[in-house]
Amino acid sequence: MNIYHFVQRNSLGFLICFVLLLSGCSGNNVRDKFVFGKNRISCNNTTITVLTPFELIANGKQAEISDRNADKIMAEGHNQHIRIFVMGDKNTINESISAAAESAETLLRNNKRVTNLKVEKADDKFNNEDAKVLRFSYVEKAREEKTALTVNEYIFLQDEVIWRVIYQYRTEDPIGRELSAQLAGRIQIGAVF
């Protein structure tokens, strides 16, 4: 049997596979739905690179073009499924990452709008430096609405800058959960292209 007869006999099968491929049935995960890029954020001449599905904004412009020498930076980006914050702060008071992690937990515990707070803590490493990984789940009340939220926070010290990278999503949002699983902890030290 030659190739022509094979294709002719199986053309319906090829057509069905082609239609399914074009209709999007071949992939249904966040990597198929979002375009991911690297955002570089600088503070006190130290840069980290974070993978995100959107541009991070700091002081009304792309975080990448913000002042590299600033003593403090807060960059933020979001879509309908996930919100990402990146904060860098020159460590002028010699705060440890353990103290920074404790202050994050205390801030939520003292927030009157937060209930049902659950906290998980772990140790990690970034560029051979110690890091703290915090996972918070809680219900937040705002304007008479209650929203269940999940937050993954990474805290580490790099060249005298305490970095906090925070991923927040609505707990019931499966796409937000999958985005967080794909992105959380994908932090690189330095300007990575």
C-alpha positions in Angstrom: 0.0 0.0 0.0 1.4 3.4 -0.9 1.1 6.6 1.1 -1.6 8.0 -1.1 -4.0 5.0 -0.4 -3.1 5.2 3.3 -4.0 8.9 3.5 -7.2 8.4 1.4 -8.4 5.5 3.7 -7.6 7.4 6.9 -8.6 11.0 5.8 -11.6 11.1 8.2 -9.3 10.3 11.2 -6.8 13.0 10.1 -9.6 15.5 9.6 -11.0 14.8 13.1 -7.5 15.1 14.7 -6.9 18.4 12.8 -10.3 19.9 13.9 -9.6 18.9 17.6 -6.2 20.4 17.4 -7.5 23.7 16.1 -10.4 23.8 18.5 -8.1 23.9 21.5 -8.9 20.4 22.8 -5.2 19.6 22.8 -4.3 21.6 25.8 -6.2 23.1 28.7 -3.7 24.4 31.2 -2.4 27.9 32.2 0.6 27.6 29.9 -1.8 27.4 27.0 -3.9 30.4 28.2 -1.2 32.9 29.3 2.0 34.3 28.0 4.7 34.3 30.7 7.5 36.8 30.8 10.4 37.8 33.0 10.1 41.0 35.0 13.3 42.5 36.5 12.9 44.5 39.7 15.8 46.5 41.2 16.4 48.0 44.6 19.7 49.4 46.0 21.5 48.2 42.9 20.3 44.6 43.5 18.0 43.0 40.9 15.8 40.0 41.0 13.9 38.4 38.1 10.3 37.1 38.6 8.2 35.1 36.1 4.7 36.6 35.6 1.8 36.6 33.1 1.8 40.4 33.0 4.0 43.4 33.4 4.8 44.6 36.9 4.3 48.3 37.6 6.1 50.5 40.1 5.5 54.2 40.5 3.3 54.3 37.4 5.8 52.7 35.0 7.2 49.3 34.2 9.2 48.0 37.1 12.1 47.3 34.9 12.7 51.0 34.2 12.4 52.2 37.8 15.3 53.7 39.6 17.9 50.9 40.3 19.4 52.8 43.2 16.1 53.4 45.1 16.2 52.3 48.8 12.7 50.9 48.4 10.5 49.6 45.6 7.0 48.1 45.4 5.9 46.6 42.1 2.5 45.1 41.5 0.6 43.4 38.7 -2.6 41.5 38.5 -5.2 39.9 36.2 -8.6 38.5 37.1 -7.0 35.4 38.6 -3.9 36.4 40.5 -2.1 39.4 42.0 1.7 39.6 42.4 3.6 42.0 44.6 7.3 42.4 44.7 8.8 44.6 47.4 12.4 45.4 48.0 13.6 47.4 51.0 17.2 48.4 51.9 17.9 46.7 55.2 19.0 49.7 57.2 18.0 48.3 60.5 19.5 44.8 60.1 16.2 43.1 60.2 16.4 39.3 59.8 14.3 37.4 57.3 12.7 35.6 60.4 11.7 38.9 61.8 10.3 40.0 58.4 8.3 36.7 58.2 6.9 37.3 61.8 5.9 40.8 60.9 3.9 39.5 57.9 2.0 37.0 60.1 1.4 39.6 62.8 0.1 42.1 60.3 -2.6 39.6 59.2 -3.4 38.4 62.7 -4.0 42.0 63.8 -6.2 42.9 60.8 -9.8 43.0 62.0 -11.0 42.3 58.4 -9.2 38.9 58.4 -10.8 35.7 59.9 -10.0 32.0 59.7 -6.3 32.6 59.3 -4.2 29.5 58.7 -0.4 29.8 58.4 2.2 27.4 57.0 5.9 28.2 57.3 8.9 26.7 55.6 12.6 27.4 55.0 14.1 27.6 51.5 17.2 28.9 49.7 17.6 31.5 46.9 21.1 31.9 45.5 22.5 30.0 48.5 20.9 32.5 50.9 18.3 31.5 53.5 14.7 32.3 52.6 11.3 32.0 54.4 8.3 30.7 52.6 4.9 31.6 54.1 1.5 30.3 53.0 -1.6 32.1 54.4 -5.2 31.2 53.8 -7.9 33.4 55.3 -11.2 35.1 54.7 -11.2 38.8 54.2 -14.2 41.0 54.7 -14.4 44.1 52.5 -17.5 46.2 51.9 -19.8 43.5 53.4 -18.4 40.9 51.1 -16.3 38.0 52.3 -13.5 36.6 50.1 -11.4 33.5 50.8 -7.8 34.3 49.8 -4.6 32.3 49.6 -1.2 34.0 49.7 2.2 32.5 49.1 5.0 34.8 50.2 8.8 34.4 49.7 11.1 36.5 51.9 14.9 36.6 51.4 17.9 38.9 51.8 20.1 39.7 48.9 22.9 42.3 49.1 21.4 44.2 52.0 17.9 44.2 50.5 15.0 42.3 52.0 12.9 41.1 49.2 9.3 40.0 49.5 7.6 38.3 46.6 3.9 37.7 47.2 1.4 35.7 45.1 -2.3 36.2 46.0 -5.4 34.5 44.5 -9.0 33.8 45.5 -9.0 30.3 47.1 -11.9 29.1 45.0 -10.3 30.2 41.7 -8.8 27.1 40.0 -7.0 29.2 37.4 -5.5 31.4 40.2 -4.4 28.3 42.1 -2.8 26.8 38.9 -1.1 30.1 38.1 0.3 30.3 41.6 1.6 26.8 41.4 3.3 27.6 38.1 4.8 30.9 39.2 5.4 30.8 43.0 9.0 30.6 43.8 10.2 31.1 40.2 12.5 33.9 41.4 16.0 34.4 40.2 18.7 36.5 41.6 20.1 39.1 39.1 18.8 40.4 35.8 17.9 37.2 33.8 16.7 37.5 30.2 
